[in-house]
Amino acid sequence: MKKQAEARDDNKITIIPEYGRQRLLTYAESFRDLADLFEGEDVEFTGKDEADPADRQDYLWQRRLQENQELLAEHLKEMAHIMAEVAQETCRYRPMGERKYKQISKLLRESGILLRNFFELEREDGHLEISLTMKMISEKYTKLGEQVCIDDVADFISVALNTRLRAAKNMPQYLTPEWNTYYFAEEANYHLLTGVAKAVKETEHISGDNYSFYEAENGRMVAVLSDGMGSGEKACDDSERIIEKMERLLEAGFRKETAVQMINGALVAAGQEENMSTLDLCDINLYTGECEFMKAGAACSYIKRGRLVDRLSALNFPLGVFGQIEPETMHRVLQSGDYVIMLSDGILDALSQGIGEEILPEIIGRTEYTNPNEIANQILACCLKQSNGQVRDDMTVLVIGMWKKDTEESDEYYLQ
């Protein structure tokens, strides 16, 4: 009994059961051992004559092989790191009090839902998650088409717990007549609206720029913009591939820096210089407003706060140029009413035909629009005016507006 009481007091549990946790840690150690095998000493020139093309070619091939091995070693280490993190992930759980359980159970039953288990989970980042095991009371609701939406359940328990909750990512849209466990996450403090404006190069019918707004876990939104080398279908395919790979790696749990290195390594290993593409990434934490920018050969980004404009630039190479790349990272903290503006190189090229890109912060700061889509269109229109309507390169403008959810102003923008 004493041990059981201690276990109840220390209600911190691992997400993965002990057996699975040990297996993940074993796999992680195996990946680290494999990485050590691929990490060798630096290759030195051992040919008789440095001027001999054959000796020189052999040395270059050895260097290329070593670089590929080092990239593979880094990838294996990252896999080991992810497995170890998942194995050690913990949360605190609190069984629901009897009074609150009965209150919510009654509320759900009135909507045709039977509740079996109800837990509060506190993640390592401090955010709340609710776990409910429930089902429809009978199949008649489904047959009559009166299905209960998971978002409606989120509203019910938000009122009962006095905490704004939303259905967790990848939850089914409707409840079923079978017992299932559903998760609801604490709603973030900020919400975003996005806007896009594009123009395709005059001689092409498809843009070489691609972008994505990706909703990550833990209340984060990631915007990614990539400009493929050149224009047309080939550039479009290259930049689209960058976007897709970045999304998949981030969703799998890879850190942003490692994901960029892995994509860059894959491009370099392919040995095709025309595969070069820029990468511009903006990662916003919707709980805190913290924002991280990561750039590889990308154009400047801007943060608009009223009439003040902050310019963020980076001087590095696109993906696919060198075996190792150092993406530049910048951190900012956004406030309610701020806008993030991301651009492709075509925008700066258009401005260079007029009075120059130095005018862009003034254009951004001067705009009175509040809708991100209107801001994006205004920036694009001003740039086209500077180039006399000529589109010499693909042009893309992404605008992200952020507002706090508990203000009247944010509600107004949310309804737009």
C-alpha positions in Angstrom: 0.0 0.0 0.0 2.8 2.3 0.8 4.4 1.8 -2.6 1.1 2.4 -4.3 0.7 5.7 -2.5 4.2 6.7 -3.5 3.4 5.9 -7.1 0.3 8.0 -6.9 2.2 11.0 -5.5 4.9 10.7 -8.1 2.5 10.7 -11.1 5.2 11.4 -13.7 5.1 8.6 -16.3 6.9 7.8 -19.5 4.9 7.9 -22.7 6.5 4.7 -24.0 6.1 1.6 -21.8 9.4 0.3 -20.2 9.9 -2.6 -22.7 9.4 -0.4 -25.7 11.6 2.3 -24.1 14.5 -0.1 -23.7 14.2 -1.3 -27.3 14.3 2.3 -28.6 17.4 3.0 -26.5 19.1 -0.1 -27.9 18.3 0.9 -31.4 19.7 4.4 -30.7 22.9 2.9 -29.5 23.2 0.7 -32.6 22.8 3.8 -34.8 25.5 5.6 -32.9 27.8 2.6 -33.4 27.1 2.6 -37.1 27.9 6.3 -37.2 31.3 5.7 -35.6 32.1 3.2 -38.4 31.5 5.9 -41.0 33.6 8.5 -39.3 37.2 8.1 -40.4 40.3 10.2 -40.6 40.8 13.0 -43.1 41.8 11.9 -46.5 45.3 13.2 -47.5 46.8 13.4 -50.9 49.1 10.3 -51.3 49.7 10.4 -55.0 53.2 10.5 -56.4 52.6 13.6 -58.4 50.0 16.2 -57.5 50.0 17.4 -61.1 49.2 14.0 -62.4 45.5 14.0 -63.4 45.0 10.4 -62.5 46.4 10.8 -59.0 44.4 14.0 -58.5 41.2 12.4 -59.7 41.7 9.5 -57.3 42.2 11.9 -54.4 39.0 13.9 -55.3 37.0 10.7 -55.4 38.3 9.7 -52.0 37.4 13.1 -50.6 33.9 12.8 -52.1 33.5 9.3 -50.6 34.6 10.7 -47.2 32.1 13.6 -47.4 29.3 11.2 -48.1 30.3 8.9 -45.3 30.4 11.9 -42.9 26.9 12.9 -44.0 25.6 9.4 -43.4 27.2 9.4 -40.0 25.5 12.7 -39.1 22.1 11.3 -40.2 22.6 8.1 -38.2 23.4 10.2 -35.1 20.3 12.3 -35.6 18.2 9.1 -35.8 19.8 7.9 -32.5 19.0 11.3 -30.9 15.3 11.2 -31.9 14.9 7.6 -30.6 16.5 8.5 -27.3 14.3 11.6 -26.9 11.1 9.6 -27.6 12.2 6.9 -25.2 12.8 9.4 -22.4 9.6 11.5 -23.1 7.5 11.9 -20.0 4.3 13.6 -18.9 2.4 14.1 -15.7 -1.1 12.7 -15.5 -3.9 13.5 -13.1 -7.0 11.4 -12.9 -10.1 13.7 -13.0 -11.8 14.4 -9.7 -15.1 12.5 -9.1 -17.2 15.7 -9.1 -15.7 17.0 -12.3 -15.9 13.6 -13.9 -19.6 13.3 -13.2 -20.2 16.8 -14.5 -18.5 16.2 -17.8 -19.9 12.7 -18.1 -23.4 14.1 -17.7 -22.7 16.9 -20.2 -21.5 14.4 -22.8 -24.3 11.9 -22.2 -26.8 14.7 -23.1 -25.2 14.8 -26.5 -25.2 11.1 -27.0 -21.7 10.3 -25.8 -20.6 7.8 -23.2 -17.5 8.5 -21.2 -15.2 5.8 -19.7 -11.9 7.4 -18.8 -10.8 11.0 -18.4 -7.2 12.2 -17.7 -5.3 15.4 -17.6 -1.8 15.2 -19.1 0.8 17.8 -18.5 3.5 17.7 -21.2 7.2 18.4 -20.6 6.7 21.9 -22.1 4.1 22.7 -19.5 1.1 22.6 -21.8 -2.1 20.8 -20.9 -3.5 17.8 -22.8 -6.8 16.0 -22.1 -7.4 12.4 -22.8 -10.9 11.0 -23.1 -12.0 7.5 -23.8 -15.5 7.6 -25.1 -18.0 6.4 -27.8 -21.4 7.2 -29.1 -24.1 5.7 -26.9 -25.8 3.8 -29.7 -25.5 3.4 -33.5 -28.8 5.2 -34.0 -27.0 8.6 -34.0 -24.8 7.5 -36.9 -27.7 6.0 -38.8 -29.7 9.1 -38.5 -26.7 11.2 -39.6 -26.5 12.9 -36.2 -22.8 12.4 -35.8 -21.0 14.3 -33.1 -18.1 16.4 -34.3 -14.8 16.2 -32.3 -14.7 20.0 -32.3 -18.1 20.1 -30.5 -16.7 17.8 -27.8 -13.7 20.2 -27.5 -16.2 23.1 -26.9 -18.1 21.0 -24.3 -15.1 20.2 -22.1 -13.6 23.7 -22.7 -16.6 25.2 -20.9 -16.6 22.6 -18.2 -12.9 23.0 -17.4 -12.7 26.7 -18.1 -9.8 26.1 -20.4 -9.7 26.6 -24.2 -9.1 23.3 -25.8 -8.9 22.0 -29.4 -8.8 18.6 -30.9 -5.2 17.3 -31.1 -3.6 16.9 -34.5 -4.6 13.9 -36.6 -7.7 13.2 -34.5 -10.7 11.8 -36.4 -13.4 14.3 -37.3 -16.3 12.4 -35.8 -16.9 10.1 -32.8 -17.7 6.4 -33.5 -19.9 3.8 -31.8 -16.7 2.0 -30.7 -14.5 2.9 -27.7 -11.7 5.2 -28.7 -9.3 7.5 -26.9 -9.3 11.1 -28.1 -6.8 13.8 -27.2 -7.4 17.6 -26.8 -4.6 20.1 -26.5 -4.6 23.4 -24.8 -5.4 26.1 -27.3 -2.5 28.5 -28.2 -2.5 32.1 -27.2 -2.1 33.5 -30.8 -3.7 32.8 -34.1 -2.4 33.5 -37.6 -3.7 34.6 -40.9 -1.7 34.2 -44.1 -1.6 35.9 -47.5 0.2 35.1 -50.7 0.8 37.0 -54.0 2.6 35.5 -56.9 3.7 36.4 -60.5 5.2 33.9 -63.0 8.1 34.8 -65.2 6.9 36.1 -68.5 8.4 33.3 -70.7 7.0 30.5 -68.4 3.6 29.2 -67.5 4.5 27.8 -64.1 6.4 29.3 -61.2 9.7 27.9 -59.9 8.8 29.2 -56.4 7.0 26.9 -54.0 5.8 27.5 -50.4 4.0 25.8 -47.6 2.3 26.7 -44.3 2.8 23.6 -42.1 1.1 23.1 -38.7 3.6 21.4 -36.5 3.0 19.8 -33.1 3.2 21.7 -29.8 1.4 24.8 -31.1 3.9 25.8 -33.8 3.3 27.0 -37.4 6.2 26.7 -39.9 6.2 28.6 -43.2 8.7 27.4 -45.8 9.5 29.2 -49.1 11.9 27.7 -51.7 13.1 29.2 -55.0 14.3 26.6 -57.5 17.3 27.5 -59.7 16.2 29.0 -63.0 12.5 28.9 -63.9 9.8 26.7 -65.4 8.9 23.1 -64.6 12.4 22.0 -63.6 12.7 24.8 -61.0 9.2 24.1 -59.8 10.0 20.4 -59.3 13.2 21.2 -57.5 11.7 23.7 -55.0 8.6 21.5 -54.5 10.8 18.6 -53.6 12.6 20.7 -51.0 9.3 21.8 -49.4 8.0 18.2 -49.3 11.2 16.8 -47.8 11.4 19.5 -45.2 7.8 18.9 -44.1 8.3 15.1 -43.8 11.5 15.5 -41.8 10.1 18.0 -39.4 7.0 15.9 -38.9 9.2 12.8 -38.2 10.8 14.8 -35.4 14.1 15.9 -36.9 15.5 19.2 -35.7 15.4 22.0 -38.3 19.2 22.3 -38.6 19.6 18.5 -39.2 16.7 18.5 -41.7 18.4 21.2 -43.7 21.7 19.3 -43.6 20.1 16.0 -44.7 18.3 17.7 -47.6 21.5 19.5 -48.7 23.5 16.3 -48.4 21.0 14.5 -50.7 21.3 17.2 -53.3 25.1 17.2 -53.2 25.2 13.4 -53.4 23.0 13.5 -56.5 25.9 15.4 -58.2 23.7 17.7 -60.2 24.5 21.4 -59.7 21.3 22.5 -61.4 19.4 21.1 -58.4 20.3 24.1 -56.3 17.4 25.7 -54.4 17.0 28.4 -51.7 15.4 27.7 -48.4 13.6 30.3 -46.3 11.9 29.0 -43.1 10.0 30.8 -40.4 9.0 28.8 -37.3 6.4 30.6 -35.0 5.5 29.4 -31.5 1.8 30.2 -31.1 2.0 30.0 -27.3 4.8 32.4 -26.7 5.2 34.4 -29.9 8.8 33.3 -30.3 9.9 33.1 -33.9 12.9 31.5 -35.5 14.1 32.3 -39.0 16.4 30.0 -41.0 17.9 30.9 -44.4 20.0 29.1 -47.0 20.6 31.5 -50.0 17.2 33.1 -49.4 16.2 36.7 -49.8 15.6 39.1 -46.9 12.6 38.7 -44.6 10.8 41.6 -42.8 8.8 42.0 -39.6 6.3 44.8 -39.6 5.2 46.3 -36.3 3.0 49.3 -37.0 5.2 51.5 -39.2 8.5 50.0 -37.8 10.1 47.4 -40.1 12.9 45.0 -39.0 15.0 43.6 -41.9 16.5 40.1 -41.6 19.1 39.1 -44.1 21.6 36.2 -44.5 24.7 35.8 -46.6 25.1 32.1 -47.4 24.7 29.7 -50.3 21.6 27.8 -51.5 21.1 24.1 -50.9 23.1 21.7 -53.1 26.3 23.8 -53.5 28.6 22.4 -50.8 28.6 19.1 -48.8 28.3 21.0 -45.5 26.1 24.1 -45.2 25.7 26.5 -42.3 22.1 27.9 -42.5 21.9 31.3 -40.8 19.4 31.4 -37.9 17.8 34.5 -36.4 15.4 34.8 -33.4 12.7 37.3 -32.7 9.7 37.6 -30.4 6.5 38.7 -32.2 3.7 40.7 -30.6 0.0 40.8 -31.4 -0.6 42.7 -34.6 2.9 41.9 -36.1 3.4 40.8 -39.7 6.1 38.6 -41.1 6.9 39.1 -44.8 8.9 36.5 -46.7 10.0 37.0 -50.3 11.6 35.2 -53.3 14.6 36.7 -55.2 12.3 37.8 -58.1 10.9 40.6 -55.8 14.3 42.1 -55.2 15.2 41.7 -58.9 12.1 43.7 -59.9 13.0 46.5 -57.4 16.6 46.6 -58.7 15.2 47.7 -62.0 13.7 50.8 -60.4 14.9 52.8 -57.4 16.3 49.7 -55.6 15.4 47.3 -52.8 16.2 49.9 -50.2 12.7 51.3 -50.8 11.0 48.0 -49.7 11.0 48.6 -45.9 9.3 52.0 -46.6 6.7 50.3 -48.8 6.0 47.7 -46.1 5.9 50.2 -43.2 3.6 52.6 -45.2 0.9 50.1 -45.9 -2.4 50.6 -44.0 -3.9 47.2 -44.9 -4.6 44.7 -42.1 -5.4 41.7 -44.1 -2.2 39.7 -45.0 -3.5 38.9 -48.5 -4.0 42.6 -49.3 -0.5 43.4 -47.9 1.0 40.7 -50.1 -0.8 42.0 -53.2 0.2 45.6 -52.5 3.9 44.7 -52.1 3.8 42.7 -55.4 2.0 45.6 -57.2 4.7 48.1 -56.0 7.5 45.8 -57.2 5.8 45.3 -60.6 5.5 49.1 -60.9 9.2 49.5 -60.3 9.9 47.0 -63.2 7.4 48.7 -65.5 5.2 45.6 -65.4 8.0 43.2 -66.6 8.3 39.9 -64.7 11.9 38.8 -65.4 11.9 36.2 -62.6 9.3 34.4 -60.6 8.0 36.5 -57.8 6.4 35.3 -54.5 5.3 37.3 -51.4 4.2 35.5 -48.2 2.7 37.5 -45.4 1.8 36.1 -41.9 -0.2 38.2 -39.5 -0.4 37.2 -35.8 -3.0 38.3 -33.2 -3.7 37.4 -29.6 -6.8 35.4 -29.2 -8.3 37.0 -26.2 -8.6 40.5 -27.7 -11.6 42.0 -29.5 -9.2 43.0 -32.3 -8.1 39.5 -32.9 -11.7 38.3 -33.1 -12.4 40.9 -35.7 -9.4 39.7 -37.8 -10.3 36.0 -37.3 -13.7 36.5 -38.9 -12.2 38.1 -42.0 
